[in-house]
Amino acid sequence: MATLFVDKIDPQSGTSLEIGSSGDTITVPTGATLTVPNGGLSGANNPFLFADRTGSDQTVSDGVFTKVQLDTAIFDSEGSFDNTTNYRWTPQTAGKYFITGAIRVSVQPTTLERIFVSIYKNGSFVDYGVLDLRESYGRDSSAVVSVMVELNGSTDYIELFGSLYIQGSSTCAFAQNGTYMIGYRIGD
């Protein structure tokens, strides 16, 4: 292996600079620094999604796990979120993803005991977060869940579900503004 010592490499005018060939591994050794200009590397953390419930509150029944109808895609880098029918995200790039979701409750009755929020992959439970309001939390709180999942980039999809537990028989609602799902690819 030969070492080439230079201060700068420029491509020919109007062309792109290519380092290595298909199948090669480019390594930045320990102790070296890679400086990336503002804007980062192309494709970093893509695709990404921020979906919210903005139209109105979603009425739900006590103790029933219900799909959250996230009706607005605030950010959807590849247009792969269904905000009208299935309320699910089907990213089209394979990799590992960070997903987080929250449910805020609207018109909280004093008998509301717990808020559950769950992330589902392909219709199956992955993980959940819970807020127990029998403790000393305020009545205007949210339950939050965060997970890392691997998605195949073609058919795998993510959904947000929630459930409210109210003392006695009652209904409540997932609030518009504050009920959301965020996701982004973090690597292969």
N, CA and C of each residue as an Amber inpcrd file, in Angstrom:
protein
   564
   0.8460000  -1.1660000   0.0000000   0.0000000   0.0000000   0.0000000
   0.8970000   1.2360000   0.0000000   0.5640000   2.1790000  -0.8640000
   1.3300000   3.4190000  -0.9770000   0.5750000   4.5430000  -0.2800000
   1.2960000   5.5360000   0.1930000   0.7030000   6.6970000   0.8350000
   0.8900000   7.9020000  -0.0640000  -0.1860000   8.6500000  -0.2810000
  -0.1610000   9.8440000  -1.0960000  -0.3210000  11.0460000  -0.1740000
   0.6320000  11.9820000  -0.1730000   0.5780000  13.1730000   0.6720000
   0.2250000  14.3820000  -0.1900000  -0.9670000  14.9390000   0.0280000
  -1.4100000  16.1340000  -0.6950000  -2.2370000  16.9890000   0.2640000
  -2.4230000  18.2660000  -0.0590000  -3.2430000  19.1440000   0.7670000
  -4.6750000  19.2420000   0.2700000  -4.8950000  18.9930000  -1.0130000
  -6.2280000  19.1480000  -1.5560000  -6.3650000  18.3210000  -2.8270000
  -7.5580000  17.6990000  -3.0130000  -7.8690000  16.9860000  -4.2460000
  -9.1130000  17.6460000  -4.8270000  -9.0300000  18.0840000  -6.0640000
 -10.1630000  18.7050000  -6.7550000 -10.5230000  17.8520000  -7.9650000
 -11.8230000  17.6650000  -8.2140000 -12.2120000  16.9820000  -9.4500000
 -12.0620000  17.9310000 -10.6340000 -12.1030000  17.3870000 -11.8330000
 -12.0850000  18.2330000 -13.0200000 -13.3300000  19.1060000 -13.0000000
 -13.2320000  20.2650000 -13.5900000 -14.3410000  21.2130000 -13.5960000
 -15.6240000  20.5610000 -14.1170000 -16.7310000  20.7220000 -13.3390000
 -18.0260000  20.2060000 -13.7640000 -18.2350000  18.7270000 -13.5180000
 -17.3370000  18.0780000 -12.7770000 -17.5050000  16.6490000 -12.4820000
 -17.5740000  16.4410000 -10.9790000 -17.7980000  15.2000000 -10.5760000
 -17.8530000  14.8410000  -9.1570000 -16.5920000  14.0840000  -8.7800000
 -16.2050000  14.1710000  -7.5380000 -15.0460000  13.4430000  -7.0320000
 -15.5220000  12.1080000  -6.4700000 -14.9280000  11.0240000  -6.9310000
 -15.2790000   9.7010000  -6.4380000 -14.0720000   9.1270000  -5.7170000
 -14.3100000   8.5800000  -4.5300000 -13.2410000   7.9560000  -3.7580000
 -13.5840000   6.4810000  -3.6220000 -12.7490000   5.6120000  -4.1310000
 -12.9880000   4.1790000  -4.0670000 -13.9500000   3.7130000  -5.1420000
 -14.1850000   2.3970000  -5.1370000 -15.0830000   1.7610000  -6.0980000
 -16.1390000   0.9760000  -5.3460000 -17.1540000   0.5410000  -6.0550000
 -18.2330000  -0.2360000  -5.4410000 -17.6390000  -1.4220000  -4.6740000
 -18.0630000  -1.5960000  -3.4490000 -17.5640000  -2.6840000  -2.6090000
 -16.3900000  -2.3030000  -1.7320000 -15.7430000  -1.1490000  -2.0000000
 -14.6250000  -0.6930000  -1.1800000 -15.1290000  -0.1340000   0.1440000
 -14.2860000  -0.1570000   1.1440000 -14.5740000   0.4710000   2.4240000
 -13.6320000   1.6490000   2.5990000 -14.1820000   2.8120000   2.8770000
 -13.3790000   4.0080000   3.1330000 -13.3240000   4.1820000   4.6470000
 -12.1400000   4.2580000   5.2150000 -11.9630000   4.3160000   6.6590000
 -11.3310000   5.6390000   7.0800000 -11.9120000   6.2350000   8.1180000
 -11.2990000   7.3950000   8.7710000 -10.6570000   6.8240000  10.0360000
  -9.3230000   6.8110000  10.1270000  -8.6570000   6.1470000  11.2430000
  -8.8920000   6.8480000  12.5820000  -8.7410000   6.0860000  13.6500000
  -8.8550000   6.6200000  14.9980000  -7.8620000   7.7610000  15.1720000
  -8.3380000   8.8490000  15.7530000  -7.4900000  10.0130000  15.9610000
  -7.5860000  11.0400000  14.8510000  -8.1200000  10.6270000  13.6850000
  -8.3070000  11.5630000  12.5740000  -9.6480000  12.2640000  12.7470000
  -9.8160000  13.4140000  12.1370000 -11.0560000  14.1740000  12.2190000
 -11.6490000  14.3090000  10.8310000 -12.9570000  14.0330000  10.7160000
 -13.6840000  14.2350000   9.4710000 -14.5750000  15.4470000   9.6850000
 -14.3460000  16.5010000   8.9390000 -15.1430000  17.7160000   9.0600000
 -16.2100000  17.7120000   7.9720000 -17.4740000  17.8660000   8.4120000
 -18.6050000  17.8900000   7.4900000 -19.2100000  19.2820000   7.5350000
 -19.3850000  19.9260000   6.3810000 -19.9380000  21.2830000   6.3830000
 -21.3840000  21.3030000   6.8480000 -21.9150000  22.4980000   7.1540000
 -23.3200000  22.6390000   7.5390000 -24.1870000  21.9660000   6.4950000
 -25.2140000  21.2870000   6.9610000 -26.0730000  20.5340000   6.0390000
 -25.7510000  19.0580000   6.0780000 -24.5830000  18.6900000   6.6030000
 -24.2340000  17.2950000   6.7960000 -24.0010000  16.5270000   5.5180000
 -23.9230000  15.2310000   5.6640000 -23.7340000  14.3360000   4.5380000
 -25.0770000  14.0740000   3.8710000 -25.0770000  13.9280000   2.5940000
 -26.3060000  13.6580000   1.8570000 -26.9090000  12.3460000   2.3360000
 -28.2260000  12.3700000   2.6460000 -28.9200000  11.1590000   3.0530000
 -28.8570000  10.8580000   4.5340000 -28.1880000  11.6790000   5.3420000
 -28.0960000  11.4190000   6.7700000 -29.4830000  11.4980000   7.4040000
 -29.8290000  10.5010000   8.2050000 -31.1040000  10.4120000   8.9150000
 -32.3130000  10.5030000   7.9890000 -32.1770000  10.0380000   6.7660000
 -33.3080000   9.9720000   5.8380000 -33.6810000   8.5230000   5.6380000
 -34.9350000   8.2140000   5.5070000 -36.0650000   9.1190000   5.5510000
 -36.4150000   9.5360000   6.9810000 -37.2540000  10.5790000   7.0820000
 -37.7150000  11.0400000   8.3920000 -39.1790000  11.4260000   8.3260000
 -39.8210000  11.4180000   9.5010000 -41.2510000  11.6970000   9.5900000
 -41.5700000  12.4270000  10.8820000 -42.4760000  13.3760000  10.8110000
 -43.1170000  13.9620000  11.9840000 -44.5950000  14.0630000  11.6450000
 -45.4010000  13.1860000  12.2340000 -46.8420000  13.1660000  11.9960000
 -47.5530000  13.5690000  13.2790000 -48.6360000  14.3400000  13.1330000
 -49.3220000  14.9380000  14.2710000 -50.8260000  14.7470000  14.1090000
 -51.5290000  14.8650000  15.1960000 -52.9950000  14.8930000  15.1720000
 -53.3780000  16.3560000  15.2810000 -53.8940000  16.9410000  14.2040000
 -54.1790000  18.3710000  14.2230000 -55.6400000  18.7190000  13.9420000
 -56.3830000  17.8390000  13.2680000 -57.7400000  18.1720000  12.8480000
 -58.7000000  18.3920000  13.9920000 -58.7800000  17.4570000  14.9220000
 -59.6580000  17.5520000  16.0850000 -59.2420000  16.4500000  17.0550000
 -59.8400000  16.4660000  18.2420000 -59.5690000  15.4040000  19.2030000
 -60.1570000  14.0880000  18.6850000 -59.5390000  12.9520000  19.0630000
 -60.0200000  11.6280000  18.6550000 -60.6430000  10.9490000  19.8670000
 -61.9570000  10.8150000  19.8780000 -62.6750000  10.2050000  20.9970000
 -62.3690000   8.7100000  21.0570000 -62.0760000   8.2080000  22.2580000
 -61.7740000   6.7900000  22.4610000 -62.5320000   6.2900000  23.6820000
 -62.7280000   4.9770000  23.7410000 -63.4170000   4.3540000  24.8710000
 -62.4270000   3.8780000  25.9090000 -62.8680000   3.8110000  27.1410000
 -62.0640000   3.3800000  28.2780000 -61.4920000   1.9780000  28.0640000
 -60.1650000   1.8490000  28.2080000 -59.5110000   0.5490000  28.2090000
 -59.3740000  -0.1440000  26.8680000 -59.6970000   0.5140000  25.7730000
 -59.6220000  -0.1070000  24.4470000 -58.3910000   0.4290000  23.7100000
 -57.4630000  -0.4870000  23.3210000 -56.3100000  -0.0400000  22.5300000
 -56.8070000   0.3870000  21.1610000 -56.5000000   1.6280000  20.8000000
 -57.0350000   2.2590000  19.6050000 -55.8940000   2.8400000  18.7900000
 -55.9630000   2.6460000  17.4530000 -54.9470000   3.2520000  16.5920000
 -55.1260000   4.7680000  16.6140000 -54.0220000   5.4820000  16.7970000
 -54.0650000   6.9420000  16.7860000 -54.1490000   7.4030000  15.3390000
 -55.1520000   8.2090000  15.0510000 -55.3530000   8.6960000  13.6850000
 -54.5720000   9.9960000  13.5000000 -53.2860000   9.8280000  13.2150000
 -52.4110000  10.9760000  12.9640000 -52.7710000  11.5170000  11.5830000
 -53.3920000  12.6820000  11.5370000 -53.9830000  13.1620000  10.2930000
 -53.1510000  14.1750000   9.5200000 -51.9890000  14.5410000  10.0490000
 -51.1580000  15.5300000   9.3550000 -49.6930000  15.1000000   9.3880000
 -49.0660000  15.0630000   8.2140000 -47.6240000  14.8250000   8.1400000
 -46.9530000  16.1910000   8.0800000 -46.3800000  16.6210000   9.1920000
 -45.6810000  17.9040000   9.2450000 -44.4240000  17.8230000   8.3710000
 -43.6470000  16.7430000   8.5540000 -42.4920000  16.4450000   7.7050000
 -42.5970000  14.9850000   7.2860000 -42.4320000  14.7160000   6.0050000
 -42.4440000  13.3550000   5.4760000 -41.4990000  13.3570000   4.2730000
 -40.2330000  13.0310000   4.5090000 -39.1780000  13.2260000   3.5090000
 -39.4000000  12.4510000   2.2170000 -40.1410000  11.3530000   2.2540000
 -40.3320000  10.5890000   1.0190000 -41.8030000  10.3220000   0.7000000
 -42.7100000  11.0060000   1.4070000 -44.1320000  10.8390000   1.1210000
 -44.6540000   9.4440000   1.3900000 -44.1300000   8.7620000   2.4280000
 -44.5020000   7.3740000   2.6930000 -45.3990000   7.2130000   3.9230000
 -46.0000000   8.3180000   4.4030000 -46.9230000   8.2380000   5.5400000
 -48.3560000   8.3700000   5.0410000 -49.2190000   7.4390000   5.4650000
 -50.6390000   7.4530000   5.1060000 -51.3940000   8.1630000   6.2290000
 -51.8360000   9.3900000   5.9800000 -52.5260000  10.1680000   7.0150000
 -54.0380000  10.2400000   6.7740000 -54.5740000   9.3610000   5.9120000
 -56.0080000   9.4030000   5.6380000 -56.7260000   8.0740000   5.8160000
 -56.0390000   6.9590000   5.6390000 -56.7120000   5.6580000   5.6820000
 -56.1860000   4.7550000   6.7880000 -54.9030000   4.3830000   6.6970000
 -54.3180000   3.4340000   7.6470000 -53.4920000   4.0890000   8.7490000
 -53.1760000   5.3630000   8.5980000 -52.4220000   6.1190000   9.6020000
 -51.1490000   5.3640000   9.9900000 -50.3510000   5.0370000   8.9770000
 -49.1100000   4.2910000   9.2080000 -47.9870000   4.8440000   8.3400000
 -46.7480000   4.5730000   8.8020000 -45.5580000   5.0050000   8.0820000
 -44.8710000   3.7730000   7.5180000 -44.6260000   3.7740000   6.2020000
 -43.9550000   2.6740000   5.5130000 -42.7260000   3.2300000   4.8040000
 -41.6240000   3.4800000   5.5420000 -40.4360000   4.0540000   4.9020000
 -39.8870000   3.1300000   3.8220000 -39.3640000   3.7270000   2.7590000
 -38.9150000   2.9780000   1.5910000 -37.3990000   2.8000000   1.5310000
 -36.7240000   2.9860000   2.6700000 -35.2840000   2.7600000   2.7580000
 -35.0260000   1.8130000   3.9240000 -34.3720000   0.6950000   3.6580000
 -34.0860000  -0.2870000   4.7040000 -33.0910000   0.2720000   5.7100000
 -33.2150000  -0.1520000   6.9570000 -32.2560000   0.2440000   7.9760000
 -32.8440000   0.2070000   9.3660000 -32.0520000   0.7170000  10.2970000
 -32.4720000   0.8260000  11.6910000 -33.0640000   2.2220000  11.8990000
 -34.1860000   2.2780000  12.6130000 -34.9230000   3.5220000  12.7950000
 -35.1520000   3.8140000  14.2730000 -35.1080000   5.0880000  14.6110000
 -35.5290000   5.5650000  15.9260000 -36.9520000   6.0740000  15.7630000
 -37.8620000   5.5660000  16.6030000 -39.2700000   5.9470000  16.5510000
 -39.6930000   6.4020000  17.9460000 -40.3990000   7.5100000  18.0200000
 -40.9610000   7.9610000  19.2920000 -42.3830000   8.4420000  19.0500000
 -43.2170000   8.2860000  20.0450000 -44.5990000   8.7260000  19.9290000
 -45.1120000   9.2010000  21.2720000 -46.1270000  10.0550000  21.2320000
 -46.7080000  10.5880000  22.4650000 -48.2120000  10.7270000  22.3010000
 -48.9040000  10.5500000  23.4100000 -50.3400000  10.8150000  23.4550000
 -50.5960000  11.7930000  24.5930000 -51.2510000  12.8820000  24.2290000
 -51.7430000  13.8440000  25.2150000 -53.2520000  13.6960000  25.2360000
 -53.8370000  13.7980000  26.4220000 -55.2660000  13.5840000  26.5660000
 -55.9910000  14.9160000  26.6260000 -57.1130000  14.9560000  25.9120000
 -57.9540000  16.1460000  25.8850000 -59.1040000  15.9860000  26.8750000
 -59.4670000  17.0570000  27.5340000 -60.5750000  17.0840000  28.4880000
 -60.4300000  15.9310000  29.4680000 -59.4050000  15.9860000  30.2780000
 -59.0880000  14.8950000  31.1800000 -60.0370000  14.8680000  32.3710000
 -60.8420000  13.8140000  32.4900000 -61.6930000  13.7030000  33.6710000
 -60.8380000  13.4230000  34.9060000 -61.3160000  13.8020000  36.0480000
 -60.5530000  13.5730000  37.2870000 -60.4220000  12.0920000  37.5900000
 -61.1770000  11.2520000  36.8980000 -61.1050000   9.8120000  37.1140000
 -60.1320000   9.1130000  36.1600000 -59.4280000   9.8660000  35.3020000
 -58.4390000   9.2800000  34.3980000 -57.2580000   8.7750000  35.2260000
 -56.9430000   7.4820000  35.0840000 -55.8860000   6.8770000  35.8920000
 -54.5750000   6.6840000  35.1440000 -54.6360000   6.1800000  33.9080000
 -53.4130000   5.8760000  33.1630000 -53.5950000   6.1790000  31.6850000
 -52.4700000   6.5960000  31.0640000 -52.3990000   6.7770000  29.6170000
 -51.3260000   5.8170000  29.1160000 -51.6770000   4.9510000  28.1670000
 -50.7230000   4.0540000  27.5310000 -50.5090000   4.5040000  26.0930000
 -49.2670000   4.4470000  25.6250000 -48.9540000   4.7050000  24.2240000
 -48.0470000   3.5690000  23.7550000 -48.3480000   3.0200000  22.5700000
 -47.6070000   1.8600000  22.0700000 -47.2030000   2.0490000  20.6150000
 -46.0500000   1.4840000  20.2820000 -45.5920000   1.4480000  18.8960000
 -45.7610000   0.0200000  18.3940000 -46.3570000  -0.0890000  17.2120000
 -46.5710000  -1.3760000  16.5680000 -45.7970000  -1.4040000  15.2500000
 -45.2300000  -2.5860000  14.9540000 -44.5560000  -2.8120000  13.6620000
 -45.3180000  -3.9290000  12.9600000 -45.7790000  -3.6660000  11.7450000
 -46.5120000  -4.6450000  10.9430000 -47.7020000  -5.2380000  11.7060000
 -48.3680000  -4.3980000  12.5060000 -49.5510000  -4.8280000  13.2460000
 -49.2590000  -5.5390000  14.5470000 -47.9800000  -5.6650000  14.9280000
 -47.6120000  -6.3530000  16.1670000 -46.9610000  -5.3900000  17.1470000
 -47.2740000  -5.5790000  18.4150000 -46.7510000  -4.7510000  19.4960000
 -45.2240000  -4.7900000  19.5390000 -44.5890000  -3.6110000  19.7270000
 -43.1360000  -3.5270000  19.8840000 -42.7830000  -3.0770000  21.2950000
 -43.3160000  -1.9270000  21.7270000 -43.0040000  -1.4020000  23.0670000
 -44.0650000  -0.3750000  23.4500000 -44.0740000  -0.0110000  24.7440000
 -45.0660000   0.9460000  25.2120000 -44.4760000   1.8870000  26.2520000
 -45.1820000   2.9790000  26.4660000 -44.8910000   3.9090000  27.5450000
 -46.1920000   4.1380000  28.2930000 -46.0970000   4.4350000  29.5720000
 -47.3000000   4.6420000  30.3770000 -47.0950000   5.8340000  31.3000000
 -48.1530000   6.5680000  31.5100000 -48.1580000   7.6450000  32.4920000
 -49.2590000   7.3220000  33.4860000 -48.8790000   7.1210000  34.7450000
 -49.8270000   6.7880000  35.8000000 -50.2420000   8.0760000  36.4990000
 -51.4640000   8.5160000  36.2560000 -51.9460000   9.7810000  36.8050000
 -52.4190000   9.6540000  38.2520000 -52.3570000   8.4360000  38.8040000
 -52.6850000   8.2750000  40.2160000 -51.5260000   8.7850000  41.0680000
 -50.3700000   8.9670000  40.4080000 -49.2190000   9.5630000  41.0810000
 -49.3810000  11.0730000  41.0490000 -48.3330000  11.8100000  41.3040000
 -48.4580000  13.2640000  41.4610000 -48.1590000  14.0520000  40.1890000
 -48.4970000  13.5010000  39.0140000 -48.3160000  14.2330000  37.7640000
 -49.4930000  15.1750000  37.5650000 -49.2790000  16.2070000  36.7900000
 -50.3720000  17.1150000  36.4860000 -51.3730000  16.4710000  35.5430000
 -52.5360000  17.0180000  35.4640000 -53.5960000  16.4900000  34.6080000
 -53.3670000  16.8290000  33.1370000 -52.3950000  17.6740000  32.8270000
 -52.1080000  18.0250000  31.4370000 -50.7630000  17.4200000  31.0400000
 -50.6610000  16.0960000  31.1180000 -49.4200000  15.3920000  30.8560000
 -49.5770000  14.4670000  29.6720000 -48.4460000  13.9510000  29.1770000
 -48.4370000  13.0470000  28.0330000 -47.6870000  11.7750000  28.3710000
 -48.1160000  10.6680000  27.7790000 -47.3690000   9.4180000  27.8410000
 -46.5030000   9.3550000  26.5850000 -45.2520000   8.8880000  26.7390000
 -44.2910000   8.8720000  25.6410000 -43.6320000   7.4960000  25.5600000
 -43.3440000   7.0490000  24.3300000 -42.6110000   5.8050000  24.0990000
 -41.5570000   6.0640000  23.0300000 -40.3870000   5.4400000  23.1720000
 -39.3170000   5.5360000  22.1780000 -38.6870000   4.1640000  21.9940000
 -38.4260000   3.7920000  20.7370000 -37.8320000   2.4930000  20.4250000
 -36.9090000   2.6140000  19.2260000 -36.0850000   1.5890000  19.0400000
 -35.3170000   1.4140000  17.8100000 -35.8240000   0.1320000  17.1590000
 -36.1200000   0.2080000  15.8560000 -36.6010000  -0.9590000  15.1210000
 -35.8730000  -1.0570000  13.7880000 -35.8380000  -2.2620000  13.2520000
 -35.2680000  -2.4600000  11.9200000 -36.4180000  -2.6100000  10.9350000
 -36.3480000  -1.8680000   9.8180000 -37.3910000  -1.8910000   8.7970000
 -36.7770000  -2.2740000   7.4580000 -37.5360000  -3.0390000   6.6490000
 -36.9780000  -3.5870000   5.4090000 -36.9730000  -2.6210000   4.2270000
 -37.6190000  -1.4610000   4.3470000 -37.5720000  -0.4730000   3.2830000
 -38.5460000  -0.7210000   2.1500000 -39.5070000  -1.6140000   2.3530000
 -40.5080000  -1.8360000   1.3000000 -41.8920000  -2.0890000   1.8860000
 -42.0180000  -3.0710000   2.7870000 -43.3440000  -3.4280000   3.3070000
 -43.5140000  -3.2200000   4.8060000 -42.4300000  -3.1200000   5.5650000
 -42.5590000  -2.9000000   7.0170000 -43.1930000  -1.5430000   7.2850000
 -44.0950000  -1.4950000   8.2700000 -44.7420000  -0.2340000   8.6110000
 -44.8560000  -0.0640000  10.1240000 -44.9960000   1.1850000  10.5350000
 -45.0660000   1.5650000  11.9460000 -46.3830000   2.2910000  12.1980000
 -47.0290000   1.9680000  13.3380000 -48.2750000   2.6220000  13.7440000
 -48.1890000   2.9920000  15.2200000 -49.0050000   3.9520000  15.6170000
 -49.0870000   4.3950000  17.0060000 -50.4650000   4.0240000  17.5480000
 -50.4810000   3.3600000  18.7020000 -51.7220000   2.9850000  19.3770000
 -51.7270000   3.5750000  20.7830000 -52.9100000   3.7040000  21.3510000
 -53.0080000   4.1930000  22.7120000 -54.2310000   3.6620000  23.4070000
 -54.2140000   3.7910000  24.7190000 -55.3430000   3.3720000  25.5390000
 -55.4080000   4.2580000  26.7710000 -56.6160000   4.5580000  27.1940000
 -56.8450000   5.3640000  28.3870000 -57.6190000   4.5120000  29.3890000
 -57.2140000   4.5730000  30.6320000 -57.9130000   3.8460000  31.6850000
 -58.5400000   4.8610000  32.6180000 -59.8670000   4.8200000  32.6500000
 -60.6470000   5.7920000  33.4010000 -61.4430000   5.0240000  34.4520000
 -61.4210000   5.5070000  35.6670000 -62.1800000   4.8730000  36.7330000
 -63.6660000   5.0040000  36.4190000 -64.3520000   3.8710000  36.3260000
 -65.7510000   3.9010000  35.9230000 -65.8560000   3.8870000  34.4160000
 -67.0330000   3.8840000  33.8850000 -67.2430000   3.8570000  32.4330000
 -67.3200000   5.2720000  31.9030000 -66.4500000   5.5820000  30.9750000
 -66.4190000   6.9410000  30.4450000 -65.6970000   6.9550000  29.1080000
 -65.7240000   8.0790000  28.4350000 -64.9390000   8.2620000  27.2180000
 -64.0150000   9.4510000  27.4230000 -62.9980000   9.4970000  26.6370000
 -62.0290000  10.5790000  26.6910000 -61.4990000  10.7300000  25.2710000
 -60.4560000  11.5290000  25.0690000 -59.9760000  11.7370000  23.7070000
 -58.4640000  11.9380000  23.6650000 -57.8550000  11.4350000  22.5670000
 -56.4750000  11.7760000  22.2520000 -56.5180000  13.1990000  21.7200000
 -55.7080000  14.0710000  22.2640000 -55.7750000  15.4900000  21.9260000
 -55.1090000  15.7970000  20.5920000 -55.6880000  16.7590000  19.8970000
 -54.9850000  17.3480000  18.7590000 -53.8530000  18.1620000  19.3720000
 -52.7640000  18.3190000  18.6620000 -51.6000000  19.0560000  19.1620000
 -51.0670000  18.4290000  20.4530000 -50.0120000  17.6970000  20.3310000
 -49.4050000  17.0220000  21.4680000 -49.4890000  15.5190000  21.3530000
 -50.2550000  15.0100000  20.3940000 -50.3030000  13.5840000  20.0760000
 -49.5810000  13.4380000  18.7380000 -48.4610000  12.6980000  18.7340000
 -47.6190000  12.6810000  17.5370000 -46.7730000  11.4230000  17.4460000
 -46.1480000  11.2410000  16.2640000 -45.1360000  10.2000000  16.0510000
 -44.0020000  10.8010000  15.2470000 -42.7860000  10.5180000  15.6680000
 -41.5790000  10.9740000  14.9740000 -40.7280000   9.7500000  14.6800000
 -40.1380000   9.6840000  13.4960000 -39.2490000   8.5990000  13.1610000
 -38.1930000   9.0330000  12.1750000 -37.0240000   8.4060000  12.2680000
 -35.9690000   8.6820000  11.2950000 -34.9760000   7.5350000  11.2840000
 -34.3790000   7.3400000  10.1200000 -33.3820000   6.2890000   9.9230000
 -32.0770000   6.7240000  10.5690000 -31.4620000   5.7830000  11.3140000
 -30.1920000   6.1250000  11.9770000 -29.0150000   5.3340000  11.4110000
 -29.2690000   4.3680000  10.5410000 -28.1670000   3.6140000   9.9400000
 -28.6310000   2.3050000   9.3310000 -27.6510000   1.5420000   8.8600000
 -27.9590000   0.2480000   8.2130000 -28.3260000  -0.8180000   9.2010000
